[in-house]
Amino acid sequence: MKFIAEIDVMPLKALLDPQGKAVTHTLHNMSYKTVENVRIGKHISLEIEGSDETEAEQKVEAICQKVLSNPIMESYHFSLKKIS
């Protein structure tokens, strides 16, 4: 079975996000004064095969932990959808 995983990796809320701060500052300078707490992260989309959804979830979980995120600085979450 083939699945598509949509993965979001974000900096931990307790850590500073310099990119988010820079974007917030720029938006304020552009008169978007109501924008606050911008956080910049990564979105990854990938296709993966597994014998079932559980196996595919386990593979994506391992990929996120070992390759796509740094658990000291980032959190992640993903959704999995079967491809017809």
PDB file with SEQRES, HELIX, SHEET and CRYST1 records, atoms N, CA, C and O in Angstrom:
SEQRES   1 A   84  MET LYS PHE ILE ALA GLU ILE ASP VAL MET PRO LEU LYS          
SEQRES   2 A   84  ALA LEU LEU ASP PRO GLN GLY LYS ALA VAL THR HIS THR          
SEQRES   3 A   84  LEU HIS ASN MET SER TYR LYS THR VAL GLU ASN VAL ARG          
SEQRES   4 A   84  ILE GLY LYS HIS ILE SER LEU GLU ILE GLU GLY SER ASP          
SEQRES   5 A   84  GLU THR GLU ALA GLU GLN LYS VAL GLU ALA ILE CYS GLN          
SEQRES   6 A   84  LYS VAL LEU SER ASN PRO ILE MET GLU SER TYR HIS PHE          
SEQRES   7 A   84  SER LEU LYS LYS ILE SER                                      
HELIX    1 AA1 PRO A   18  ASN A   29  1                                  12    
HELIX    2 AA2 GLU A   53  ILE A   63  1                                  11    
HELIX    3 AA3 CYS A   64  LEU A   68  3                                   5    
SHEET    1 AA1 3 LYS A  42  GLU A  49  0                                        
SHEET    2 AA1 3 LYS A   2  PRO A  11 -1                                        
SHEET    3 AA1 3 GLU A  74  LYS A  82 -1                                        
CRYST1    1.000    1.000    1.000  90.00  90.00  90.00 P 1           1          
ATOM      1  N   MET A   1       0.841  -1.172   0.000  1.00  0.00           N  
ATOM      2  CA  MET A   1       0.000   0.000   0.000  1.00  0.00           C  
ATOM      3  C   MET A   1       0.891   1.242   0.000  1.00  0.00           C  
ATOM      4  O   MET A   1       1.956   1.268   0.616  1.00  0.00           O  
ATOM      5  N   LYS A   2       0.425   2.259  -0.704  1.00  0.00           N  
ATOM      6  CA  LYS A   2       1.183   3.502  -0.783  1.00  0.00           C  
ATOM      7  C   LYS A   2       0.439   4.597  -0.020  1.00  0.00           C  
ATOM      8  O   LYS A   2      -0.786   4.704  -0.092  1.00  0.00           O  
ATOM      9  N   PHE A   3       1.203   5.403   0.708  1.00  0.00           N  
ATOM     10  CA  PHE A   3       0.654   6.482   1.518  1.00  0.00           C  
ATOM     11  C   PHE A   3       1.394   7.772   1.227  1.00  0.00           C  
ATOM     12  O   PHE A   3       2.537   7.762   0.770  1.00  0.00           O  
ATOM     13  N   ILE A   4       0.733   8.872   1.497  1.00  0.00           N  
ATOM     14  CA  ILE A   4       1.401  10.172   1.448  1.00  0.00           C  
ATOM     15  C   ILE A   4       1.424  10.714   2.875  1.00  0.00           C  
ATOM     16  O   ILE A   4       0.404  10.736   3.563  1.00  0.00           O  
ATOM     17  N   ALA A   5       2.588  11.142   3.296  1.00  0.00           N  
ATOM     18  CA  ALA A   5       2.752  11.718   4.638  1.00  0.00           C  
ATOM     19  C   ALA A   5       2.977  13.217   4.484  1.00  0.00           C  
ATOM     20  O   ALA A   5       3.807  13.658   3.690  1.00  0.00           O  
ATOM     21  N   GLU A   6       2.228  13.982   5.251  1.00  0.00           N  
ATOM     22  CA  GLU A   6       2.398  15.433   5.326  1.00  0.00           C  
ATOM     23  C   GLU A   6       2.974  15.724   6.705  1.00  0.00           C  
ATOM     24  O   GLU A   6       2.320  15.480   7.719  1.00  0.00           O  
ATOM     25  N   ILE A   7       4.188  16.241   6.743  1.00  0.00           N  
ATOM     26  CA  ILE A   7       4.941  16.397   7.994  1.00  0.00           C  
ATOM     27  C   ILE A   7       5.238  17.872   8.232  1.00  0.00           C  
ATOM     28  O   ILE A   7       5.684  18.578   7.327  1.00  0.00           O  
ATOM     29  N   ASP A   8       4.988  18.333   9.455  1.00  0.00           N  
ATOM     30  CA  ASP A   8       5.343  19.690   9.858  1.00  0.00           C  
ATOM     31  C   ASP A   8       6.369  19.609  10.978  1.00  0.00           C  
ATOM     32  O   ASP A   8       6.153  18.930  11.983  1.00  0.00           O  
ATOM     33  N   VAL A   9       7.473  20.299  10.800  1.00  0.00           N  
ATOM     34  CA  VAL A   9       8.533  20.376  11.798  1.00  0.00           C  
ATOM     35  C   VAL A   9       8.635  21.837  12.225  1.00  0.00           C  
ATOM     36  O   VAL A   9       8.817  22.726  11.394  1.00  0.00           O  
ATOM     37  N   MET A  10       8.517  22.073  13.527  1.00  0.00           N  
ATOM     38  CA  MET A  10       8.522  23.442  14.055  1.00  0.00           C  
ATOM     39  C   MET A  10       9.513  23.559  15.208  1.00  0.00           C  
ATOM     40  O   MET A  10       9.764  22.583  15.915  1.00  0.00           O  
ATOM     41  N   PRO A  11      10.079  24.757  15.400  1.00  0.00           N  
ATOM     42  CA  PRO A  11      10.934  24.959  16.570  1.00  0.00           C  
ATOM     43  C   PRO A  11      10.102  24.841  17.845  1.00  0.00           C  
ATOM     44  O   PRO A  11       8.929  25.215  17.868  1.00  0.00           O  
ATOM     45  N   LEU A  12      10.710  24.327  18.887  1.00  0.00           N  
ATOM     46  CA  LEU A  12      10.009  24.218  20.165  1.00  0.00           C  
ATOM     47  C   LEU A  12       9.581  25.603  20.635  1.00  0.00           C  
ATOM     48  O   LEU A  12      10.303  26.580  20.437  1.00  0.00           O  
ATOM     49  N   LYS A  13       8.421  25.686  21.249  1.00  0.00           N  
ATOM     50  CA  LYS A  13       7.882  26.976  21.685  1.00  0.00           C  
ATOM     51  C   LYS A  13       8.782  27.675  22.707  1.00  0.00           C  
ATOM     52  O   LYS A  13       8.793  28.903  22.789  1.00  0.00           O  
ATOM     53  N   ALA A  14       9.531  26.899  23.480  1.00  0.00           N  
ATOM     54  CA  ALA A  14      10.399  27.477  24.501  1.00  0.00           C  
ATOM     55  C   ALA A  14      11.645  28.145  23.909  1.00  0.00           C  
ATOM     56  O   ALA A  14      12.327  28.905  24.595  1.00  0.00           O  
ATOM     57  N   LEU A  15      11.939  27.862  22.647  1.00  0.00           N  
ATOM     58  CA  LEU A  15      13.140  28.411  22.017  1.00  0.00           C  
ATOM     59  C   LEU A  15      12.819  29.652  21.199  1.00  0.00           C  
ATOM     60  O   LEU A  15      11.713  29.806  20.680  1.00  0.00           O  
ATOM     61  N   LEU A  16      13.793  30.521  21.094  1.00  0.00           N  
ATOM     62  CA  LEU A  16      13.650  31.693  20.240  1.00  0.00           C  
ATOM     63  C   LEU A  16      13.601  31.249  18.780  1.00  0.00           C  
ATOM     64  O   LEU A  16      14.230  30.263  18.397  1.00  0.00           O  
ATOM     65  N   ASP A  17      12.850  31.986  17.981  1.00  0.00           N  
ATOM     66  CA  ASP A  17      12.762  31.721  16.547  1.00  0.00           C  
ATOM     67  C   ASP A  17      13.172  32.997  15.822  1.00  0.00           C  
ATOM     68  O   ASP A  17      12.317  33.834  15.533  1.00  0.00           O  
ATOM     69  N   PRO A  18      14.469  33.166  15.518  1.00  0.00           N  
ATOM     70  CA  PRO A  18      14.945  34.401  14.895  1.00  0.00           C  
ATOM     71  C   PRO A  18      14.253  34.711  13.560  1.00  0.00           C  
ATOM     72  O   PRO A  18      13.969  35.873  13.271  1.00  0.00           O  
ATOM     73  N   GLN A  19      13.984  33.696  12.757  1.00  0.00           N  
ATOM     74  CA  GLN A  19      13.287  33.932  11.487  1.00  0.00           C  
ATOM     75  C   GLN A  19      11.875  34.443  11.738  1.00  0.00           C  
ATOM     76  O   GLN A  19      11.418  35.372  11.073  1.00  0.00           O  
ATOM     77  N   GLY A  20      11.199  33.845  12.682  1.00  0.00           N  
ATOM     78  CA  GLY A  20       9.850  34.284  13.024  1.00  0.00           C  
ATOM     79  C   GLY A  20       9.841  35.715  13.538  1.00  0.00           C  
ATOM     80  O   GLY A  20       8.960  36.501  13.190  1.00  0.00           O  
ATOM     81  N   LYS A  21      10.824  36.053  14.366  1.00  0.00           N  
ATOM     82  CA  LYS A  21      10.937  37.428  14.882  1.00  0.00           C  
ATOM     83  C   LYS A  21      11.171  38.417  13.740  1.00  0.00           C  
ATOM     84  O   LYS A  21      10.566  39.489  13.718  1.00  0.00           O  
ATOM     85  N   ALA A  22      12.045  38.066  12.790  1.00  0.00           N  
ATOM     86  CA  ALA A  22      12.333  38.948  11.663  1.00  0.00           C  
ATOM     87  C   ALA A  22      11.082  39.166  10.810  1.00  0.00           C  
ATOM     88  O   ALA A  22      10.812  40.285  10.373  1.00  0.00           O  
ATOM     89  N   VAL A  23      10.326  38.102  10.577  1.00  0.00           N  
ATOM     90  CA  VAL A  23       9.094  38.231   9.788  1.00  0.00           C  
ATOM     91  C   VAL A  23       8.071  39.076  10.541  1.00  0.00           C  
ATOM     92  O   VAL A  23       7.407  39.922   9.942  1.00  0.00           O  
ATOM     93  N   THR A  24       7.939  38.855  11.845  1.00  0.00           N  
ATOM     94  CA  THR A  24       7.016  39.662  12.644  1.00  0.00           C  
ATOM     95  C   THR A  24       7.381  41.134  12.543  1.00  0.00           C  
ATOM     96  O   THR A  24       6.511  41.978  12.330  1.00  0.00           O  
ATOM     97  N   HIS A  25       8.664  41.446  12.695  1.00  0.00           N  
ATOM     98  CA  HIS A  25       9.137  42.828  12.614  1.00  0.00           C  
ATOM     99  C   HIS A  25       8.830  43.435  11.240  1.00  0.00           C  
ATOM    100  O   HIS A  25       8.348  44.564  11.149  1.00  0.00           O  
ATOM    101  N   THR A  26       9.108  42.684  10.185  1.00  0.00           N  
ATOM    102  CA  THR A  26       8.842  43.161   8.827  1.00  0.00           C  
ATOM    103  C   THR A  26       7.352  43.421   8.628  1.00  0.00           C  
ATOM    104  O   THR A  26       6.975  44.441   8.050  1.00  0.00           O  
ATOM    105  N   LEU A  27       6.506  42.516   9.097  1.00  0.00           N  
ATOM    106  CA  LEU A  27       5.059  42.696   8.954  1.00  0.00           C  
ATOM    107  C   LEU A  27       4.574  43.927   9.713  1.00  0.00           C  
ATOM    108  O   LEU A  27       3.717  44.667   9.229  1.00  0.00           O  
ATOM    109  N   HIS A  28       5.124  44.141  10.901  1.00  0.00           N  
ATOM    110  CA  HIS A  28       4.754  45.341  11.663  1.00  0.00           C  
ATOM    111  C   HIS A  28       5.157  46.603  10.896  1.00  0.00           C  
ATOM    112  O   HIS A  28       4.406  47.578  10.870  1.00  0.00           O  
ATOM    113  N   ASN A  29       6.342  46.588  10.270  1.00  0.00           N  
ATOM    114  CA  ASN A  29       6.792  47.729   9.469  1.00  0.00           C  
ATOM    115  C   ASN A  29       5.924  47.951   8.241  1.00  0.00           C  
ATOM    116  O   ASN A  29       5.889  49.052   7.691  1.00  0.00           O  
ATOM    117  N   MET A  30       5.223  46.906   7.809  1.00  0.00           N  
ATOM    118  CA  MET A  30       4.338  47.002   6.644  1.00  0.00           C  
ATOM    119  C   MET A  30       2.892  47.286   7.071  1.00  0.00           C  
ATOM    120  O   MET A  30       1.961  47.117   6.284  1.00  0.00           O  
ATOM    121  N   SER A  31       2.717  47.713   8.309  1.00  0.00           N  
ATOM    122  CA  SER A  31       1.407  48.078   8.877  1.00  0.00           C  
ATOM    123  C   SER A  31       0.519  46.886   9.221  1.00  0.00           C  
ATOM    124  O   SER A  31      -0.685  47.060   9.404  1.00  0.00           O  
ATOM    125  N   TYR A  32       1.067  45.711   9.312  1.00  0.00           N  
ATOM    126  CA  TYR A  32       0.317  44.552   9.803  1.00  0.00           C  
ATOM    127  C   TYR A  32       0.596  44.410  11.302  1.00  0.00           C  
ATOM    128  O   TYR A  32       1.207  43.436  11.744  1.00  0.00           O  
ATOM    129  N   LYS A  33       0.144  45.383  12.062  1.00  0.00           N  
ATOM    130  CA  LYS A  33       0.466  45.480  13.490  1.00  0.00           C  
ATOM    131  C   LYS A  33      -0.207  44.398  14.335  1.00  0.00           C  
ATOM    132  O   LYS A  33       0.230  44.132  15.454  1.00  0.00           O  
ATOM    133  N   THR A  34      -1.256  43.779  13.819  1.00  0.00           N  
ATOM    134  CA  THR A  34      -1.986  42.780  14.616  1.00  0.00           C  
ATOM    135  C   THR A  34      -1.372  41.386  14.526  1.00  0.00           C  
ATOM    136  O   THR A  34      -1.831  40.471  15.210  1.00  0.00           O  
ATOM    137  N   VAL A  35      -0.350  41.208  13.702  1.00  0.00           N  
ATOM    138  CA  VAL A  35       0.305  39.901  13.577  1.00  0.00           C  
ATOM    139  C   VAL A  35       1.295  39.728  14.722  1.00  0.00           C  
ATOM    140  O   VAL A  35       2.116  40.607  14.983  1.00  0.00           O  
ATOM    141  N   GLU A  36       1.210  38.586  15.403  1.00  0.00           N  
ATOM    142  CA  GLU A  36       2.117  38.294  16.519  1.00  0.00           C  
ATOM    143  C   GLU A  36       2.546  36.824  16.469  1.00  0.00           C  
ATOM    144  O   GLU A  36       1.914  36.000  15.808  1.00  0.00           O  
ATOM    145  N   ASN A  37       3.600  36.523  17.161  1.00  0.00           N  
ATOM    146  CA  ASN A  37       4.059  35.146  17.382  1.00  0.00           C  
ATOM    147  C   ASN A  37       4.233  34.336  16.105  1.00  0.00           C  
ATOM    148  O   ASN A  37       3.763  33.201  16.024  1.00  0.00           O  
ATOM    149  N   VAL A  38       4.900  34.904  15.109  1.00  0.00           N  
ATOM    150  CA  VAL A  38       5.190  34.167  13.876  1.00  0.00           C  
ATOM    151  C   VAL A  38       6.261  33.133  14.187  1.00  0.00           C  
ATOM    152  O   VAL A  38       7.277  33.450  14.807  1.00  0.00           O  
ATOM    153  N   ARG A  39       6.034  31.897  13.755  1.00  0.00           N  
ATOM    154  CA  ARG A  39       7.005  30.814  13.912  1.00  0.00           C  
ATOM    155  C   ARG A  39       7.271  30.244  12.516  1.00  0.00           C  
ATOM    156  O   ARG A  39       6.336  29.995  11.755  1.00  0.00           O  
ATOM    157  N   ILE A  40       8.531  30.042  12.189  1.00  0.00           N  
ATOM    158  CA  ILE A  40       8.907  29.521  10.883  1.00  0.00           C  
ATOM    159  C   ILE A  40       9.379  28.085  11.059  1.00  0.00           C  
ATOM    160  O   ILE A  40      10.219  27.799  11.913  1.00  0.00           O  
ATOM    161  N   GLY A  41       8.838  27.194  10.254  1.00  0.00           N  
ATOM    162  CA  GLY A  41       9.217  25.786  10.320  1.00  0.00           C  
ATOM    163  C   GLY A  41       9.366  25.197   8.929  1.00  0.00           C  
ATOM    164  O   GLY A  41       9.583  25.915   7.953  1.00  0.00           O  
ATOM    165  N   LYS A  42       9.246  23.877   8.854  1.00  0.00           N  
ATOM    166  CA  LYS A  42       9.388  23.162   7.588  1.00  0.00           C  
ATOM    167  C   LYS A  42       8.142  22.315   7.358  1.00  0.00           C  
ATOM    168  O   LYS A  42       7.551  21.786   8.300  1.00  0.00           O  
ATOM    169  N   HIS A  43       7.757  22.197   6.105  1.00  0.00           N  
ATOM    170  CA  HIS A  43       6.703  21.270   5.725  1.00  0.00           C  
ATOM    171  C   HIS A  43       7.305  20.297   4.727  1.00  0.00           C  
ATOM    172  O   HIS A  43       7.897  20.711   3.731  1.00  0.00           O  
ATOM    173  N   ILE A  44       7.158  19.005   4.990  1.00  0.00           N  
ATOM    174  CA  ILE A  44       7.700  17.969   4.122  1.00  0.00           C  
ATOM    175  C   ILE A  44       6.556  17.055   3.705  1.00  0.00           C  
ATOM    176  O   ILE A  44       5.737  16.643   4.526  1.00  0.00           O  
ATOM    177  N   SER A  45       6.519  16.752   2.436  1.00  0.00           N  
ATOM    178  CA  SER A  45       5.534  15.818   1.896  1.00  0.00           C  
ATOM    179  C   SER A  45       6.306  14.674   1.269  1.00  0.00           C  
ATOM    180  O   SER A  45       7.230  14.902   0.488  1.00  0.00           O  
ATOM    181  N   LEU A  46       5.935  13.435   1.604  1.00  0.00           N  
ATOM    182  CA  LEU A  46       6.628  12.300   1.015  1.00  0.00           C  
ATOM    183  C   LEU A  46       5.659  11.144   0.806  1.00  0.00           C  
ATOM    184  O   LEU A  46       4.647  11.024   1.497  1.00  0.00           O  
ATOM    185  N   GLU A  47       5.992  10.300  -0.160  1.00  0.00           N  
ATOM    186  CA  GLU A  47       5.233   9.084  -0.403  1.00  0.00           C  
ATOM    187  C   GLU A  47       6.019   7.927   0.185  1.00  0.00           C  
ATOM    188  O   GLU A  47       7.245   7.876   0.085  1.00  0.00           O  
ATOM    189  N   ILE A  48       5.299   7.002   0.798  1.00  0.00           N  
ATOM    190  CA  ILE A  48       5.945   5.867   1.448  1.00  0.00           C  
ATOM    191  C   ILE A  48       5.075   4.630   1.288  1.00  0.00           C  
ATOM    192  O   ILE A  48       3.848   4.718   1.253  1.00  0.00           O  
ATOM    193  N   GLU A  49       5.723   3.483   1.193  1.00  0.00           N  
ATOM    194  CA  GLU A  49       4.985   2.227   1.083  1.00  0.00           C  
ATOM    195  C   GLU A  49       5.064   1.476   2.397  1.00  0.00           C  
ATOM    196  O   GLU A  49       6.060   1.538   3.117  1.00  0.00           O  
ATOM    197  N   GLY A  50       3.983   0.765   2.689  1.00  0.00           N  
ATOM    198  CA  GLY A  50       3.923  -0.081   3.864  1.00  0.00           C  
ATOM    199  C   GLY A  50       2.872  -1.158   3.651  1.00  0.00           C  
ATOM    200  O   GLY A  50       1.956  -0.988   2.846  1.00  0.00           O  
ATOM    201  N   SER A  51       3.002  -2.251   4.363  1.00  0.00           N  
ATOM    202  CA  SER A  51       2.026  -3.329   4.212  1.00  0.00           C  
ATOM    203  C   SER A  51       0.650  -2.910   4.725  1.00  0.00           C  
ATOM    204  O   SER A  51      -0.376  -3.432   4.289  1.00  0.00           O  
ATOM    205  N   ASP A  52       0.646  -1.949   5.669  1.00  0.00           N  
ATOM    206  CA  ASP A  52      -0.601  -1.381   6.187  1.00  0.00           C  
ATOM    207  C   ASP A  52      -0.298  -0.001   6.767  1.00  0.00           C  
ATOM    208  O   ASP A  52       0.851   0.439   6.763  1.00  0.00           O  
ATOM    209  N   GLU A  53      -1.329   0.678   7.264  1.00  0.00           N  
ATOM    210  CA  GLU A  53      -1.149   2.040   7.772  1.00  0.00           C  
ATOM    211  C   GLU A  53      -0.231   2.077   8.994  1.00  0.00           C  
ATOM    212  O   GLU A  53       0.555   3.011   9.148  1.00  0.00           O  
ATOM    213  N   THR A  54      -0.325   1.084   9.849  1.00  0.00           N  
ATOM    214  CA  THR A  54       0.510   1.047  11.055  1.00  0.00           C  
ATOM    215  C   THR A  54       1.991   0.992  10.693  1.00  0.00           C  
ATOM    216  O   THR A  54       2.808   1.708  11.274  1.00  0.00           O  
ATOM    217  N   GLU A  55       2.331   0.134   9.726  1.00  0.00           N  
ATOM    218  CA  GLU A  55       3.737   0.031   9.317  1.00  0.00           C  
ATOM    219  C   GLU A  55       4.210   1.345   8.697  1.00  0.00           C  
ATOM    220  O   GLU A  55       5.324   1.792   8.971  1.00  0.00           O  
ATOM    221  N   ALA A  56       3.380   1.963   7.869  1.00  0.00           N  
ATOM    222  CA  ALA A  56       3.746   3.236   7.257  1.00  0.00           C  
ATOM    223  C   ALA A  56       3.944   4.308   8.329  1.00  0.00           C  
ATOM    224  O   ALA A  56       4.894   5.087   8.249  1.00  0.00           O  
ATOM    225  N   GLU A  57       3.060   4.360   9.333  1.00  0.00           N  
ATOM    226  CA  GLU A  57       3.205   5.325  10.440  1.00  0.00           C  
ATOM    227  C   GLU A  57       4.522   5.111  11.175  1.00  0.00           C  
ATOM    228  O   GLU A  57       5.210   6.076  11.508  1.00  0.00           O  
ATOM    229  N   GLN A  58       4.877   3.855  11.432  1.00  0.00           N  
ATOM    230  CA  GLN A  58       6.125   3.559  12.128  1.00  0.00           C  
ATOM    231  C   GLN A  58       7.332   4.029  11.321  1.00  0.00           C  
ATOM    232  O   GLN A  58       8.293   4.561  11.877  1.00  0.00           O  
ATOM    233  N   LYS A  59       7.271   3.827  10.005  1.00  0.00           N  
ATOM    234  CA  LYS A  59       8.374   4.279   9.149  1.00  0.00           C  
ATOM    235  C   LYS A  59       8.488   5.805   9.161  1.00  0.00           C  
ATOM    236  O   LYS A  59       9.588   6.346   9.278  1.00  0.00           O  
ATOM    237  N   VAL A  60       7.356   6.493   9.039  1.00  0.00           N  
ATOM    238  CA  VAL A  60       7.382   7.961   9.035  1.00  0.00           C  
ATOM    239  C   VAL A  60       7.881   8.474  10.381  1.00  0.00           C  
ATOM    240  O   VAL A  60       8.672   9.415  10.430  1.00  0.00           O  
ATOM    241  N   GLU A  61       7.427   7.866  11.469  1.00  0.00           N  
ATOM    242  CA  GLU A  61       7.882   8.253  12.812  1.00  0.00           C  
ATOM    243  C   GLU A  61       9.403   8.139  12.907  1.00  0.00           C  
ATOM    244  O   GLU A  61      10.062   9.050  13.409  1.00  0.00           O  
ATOM    245  N   ALA A  62       9.962   7.033  12.430  1.00  0.00           N  
ATOM    246  CA  ALA A  62      11.412   6.832  12.472  1.00  0.00           C  
ATOM    247  C   ALA A  62      12.138   7.863  11.603  1.00  0.00           C  
ATOM    248  O   ALA A  62      13.182   8.384  11.996  1.00  0.00           O  
ATOM    249  N   ILE A  63      11.589   8.153  10.435  1.00  0.00           N  
ATOM    250  CA  ILE A  63      12.191   9.144   9.541  1.00  0.00           C  
ATOM    251  C   ILE A  63      12.206  10.518  10.208  1.00  0.00           C  
ATOM    252  O   ILE A  63      13.200  11.240  10.139  1.00  0.00           O  
ATOM    253  N   CYS A  64      11.099  10.869  10.849  1.00  0.00           N  
ATOM    254  CA  CYS A  64      11.030  12.168  11.532  1.00  0.00           C  
ATOM    255  C   CYS A  64      12.051  12.253  12.658  1.00  0.00           C  
ATOM    256  O   CYS A  64      12.733  13.267  12.808  1.00  0.00           O  
ATOM    257  N   GLN A  65      12.154  11.199  13.442  1.00  0.00           N  
ATOM    258  CA  GLN A  65      13.063  11.203  14.589  1.00  0.00           C  
ATOM    259  C   GLN A  65      14.525  11.192  14.171  1.00  0.00           C  
ATOM    260  O   GLN A  65      15.350  11.872  14.780  1.00  0.00           O  
ATOM    261  N   LYS A  66      14.852  10.423  13.131  1.00  0.00           N  
ATOM    262  CA  LYS A  66      16.251  10.224  12.765  1.00  0.00           C  
ATOM    263  C   LYS A  66      16.786  11.219  11.732  1.00  0.00           C  
ATOM    264  O   LYS A  66      17.989  11.479  11.687  1.00  0.00           O  
ATOM    265  N   VAL A  67      15.891  11.781  10.895  1.00  0.00           N  
ATOM    266  CA  VAL A  67      16.375  12.580   9.774  1.00  0.00           C  
ATOM    267  C   VAL A  67      15.785  13.991   9.726  1.00  0.00           C  
ATOM    268  O   VAL A  67      16.522  14.963   9.560  1.00  0.00           O  
ATOM    269  N   LEU A  68      14.474  14.109   9.867  1.00  0.00           N  
ATOM    270  CA  LEU A  68      13.809  15.372   9.557  1.00  0.00           C  
ATOM    271  C   LEU A  68      13.762  16.378  10.699  1.00  0.00           C  
ATOM    272  O   LEU A  68      13.555  17.568  10.458  1.00  0.00           O  
ATOM    273  N   SER A  69      13.948  15.933  11.926  1.00  0.00           N  
ATOM    274  CA  SER A  69      13.864  16.871  13.046  1.00  0.00           C  
ATOM    275  C   SER A  69      15.012  16.667  14.020  1.00  0.00           C  
ATOM    276  O   SER A  69      15.610  15.594  14.100  1.00  0.00           O  
ATOM    277  N   ASN A  70      15.296  17.721  14.750  1.00  0.00           N  
ATOM    278  CA  ASN A  70      16.256  17.675  15.844  1.00  0.00           C  
ATOM    279  C   ASN A  70      15.440  17.755  17.134  1.00  0.00           C  
ATOM    280  O   ASN A  70      14.946  18.831  17.473  1.00  0.00           O  
ATOM    281  N   PRO A  71      15.286  16.653  17.858  1.00  0.00           N  
ATOM    282  CA  PRO A  71      14.388  16.635  19.017  1.00  0.00           C  
ATOM    283  C   PRO A  71      14.785  17.607  20.137  1.00  0.00           C  
ATOM    284  O   PRO A  71      13.963  17.915  21.001  1.00  0.00           O  
ATOM    285  N   ILE A  72      16.011  18.084  20.132  1.00  0.00           N  
ATOM    286  CA  ILE A  72      16.446  19.049  21.133  1.00  0.00           C  
ATOM    287  C   ILE A  72      15.853  20.426  20.845  1.00  0.00           C  
ATOM    288  O   ILE A  72      15.600  21.207  21.762  1.00  0.00           O  
ATOM    289  N   MET A  73      15.633  20.717  19.556  1.00  0.00           N  
ATOM    290  CA  MET A  73      15.192  22.053  19.160  1.00  0.00           C  
ATOM    291  C   MET A  73      13.836  22.098  18.457  1.00  0.00           C  
ATOM    292  O   MET A  73      13.241  23.167  18.326  1.00  0.00           O  
ATOM    293  N   GLU A  74      13.344  20.936  18.002  1.00  0.00           N  
ATOM    294  CA  GLU A  74      12.152  20.939  17.164  1.00  0.00           C  
ATOM    295  C   GLU A  74      11.147  19.872  17.595  1.00  0.00           C  
ATOM    296  O   GLU A  74      11.499  18.853  18.189  1.00  0.00           O  
ATOM    297  N   SER A  75       9.894  20.146  17.276  1.00  0.00           N  
ATOM    298  CA  SER A  75       8.848  19.144  17.420  1.00  0.00           C  
ATOM    299  C   SER A  75       8.281  18.879  16.029  1.00  0.00           C  
ATOM    300  O   SER A  75       8.509  19.657  15.103  1.00  0.00           O  
ATOM    301  N   TYR A  76       7.556  17.801  15.886  1.00  0.00           N  
ATOM    302  CA  TYR A  76       6.958  17.482  14.592  1.00  0.00           C  
ATOM    303  C   TYR A  76       5.619  16.798  14.804  1.00  0.00           C  
ATOM    304  O   TYR A  76       5.342  16.236  15.863  1.00  0.00           O  
ATOM    305  N   HIS A  77       4.810  16.863  13.779  1.00  0.00           N  
ATOM    306  CA  HIS A  77       3.609  16.043  13.719  1.00  0.00           C  
ATOM    307  C   HIS A  77       3.337  15.753  12.250  1.00  0.00           C  
ATOM    308  O   HIS A  77       3.768  16.492  11.365  1.00  0.00           O  
ATOM    309  N   PHE A  78       2.620  14.672  12.010  1.00  0.00           N  
ATOM    310  CA  PHE A  78       2.358  14.300  10.627  1.00  0.00           C  
ATOM    311  C   PHE A  78       0.982  13.679  10.496  1.00  0.00           C  
ATOM    312  O   PHE A  78       0.384  13.205  11.462  1.00  0.00           O  
ATOM    313  N   SER A  79       0.505  13.700   9.265  1.00  0.00           N  
ATOM    314  CA  SER A  79      -0.717  12.993   8.933  1.00  0.00           C  
ATOM    315  C   SER A  79      -0.380  12.045   7.783  1.00  0.00           C  
ATOM    316  O   SER A  79       0.520  12.302   6.983  1.00  0.00           O  
ATOM    317  N   LEU A  80      -1.116  10.960   7.726  1.00  0.00           N  
ATOM    318  CA  LEU A  80      -0.872   9.931   6.727  1.00  0.00           C  
ATOM    319  C   LEU A  80      -2.176   9.662   6.000  1.00  0.00           C  
ATOM    320  O   LEU A  80      -3.234   9.535   6.616  1.00  0.00           O  
ATOM    321  N   LYS A  81      -2.085   9.579   4.682  1.00  0.00           N  
ATOM    322  CA  LYS A  81      -3.285   9.341   3.876  1.00  0.00           C  
ATOM    323  C   LYS A  81      -2.975   8.302   2.820  1.00  0.00           C  
ATOM    324  O   LYS A  81      -1.957   8.394   2.134  1.00  0.00           O  
ATOM    325  N   LYS A  82      -3.841   7.319   2.685  1.00  0.00           N  
ATOM    326  CA  LYS A  82      -3.654   6.265   1.699  1.00  0.00           C  
ATOM    327  C   LYS A  82      -3.860   6.848   0.303  1.00  0.00           C  
ATOM    328  O   LYS A  82      -4.795   7.613   0.066  1.00  0.00           O  
ATOM    329  N   ILE A  83      -2.975   6.476  -0.611  1.00  0.00           N  
ATOM    330  CA  ILE A  83      -3.091   6.903  -1.997  1.00  0.00           C  
ATOM    331  C   ILE A  83      -3.863   5.823  -2.740  1.00  0.00           C  
ATOM    332  O   ILE A  83      -3.523   4.642  -2.668  1.00  0.00           O  
ATOM    333  N   SER A  84      -4.890   6.232  -3.445  1.00  0.00           N  
ATOM    334  CA  SER A  84      -5.717   5.263  -4.197  1.00  0.00           C  
ATOM    335  C   SER A  84      -4.970   4.674  -5.358  1.00  0.00           C  
ATOM    336  O   SER A  84      -5.516   3.848  -6.089  1.00  0.00           O  
TER     337      SER A  84                                                      
END                                                                             
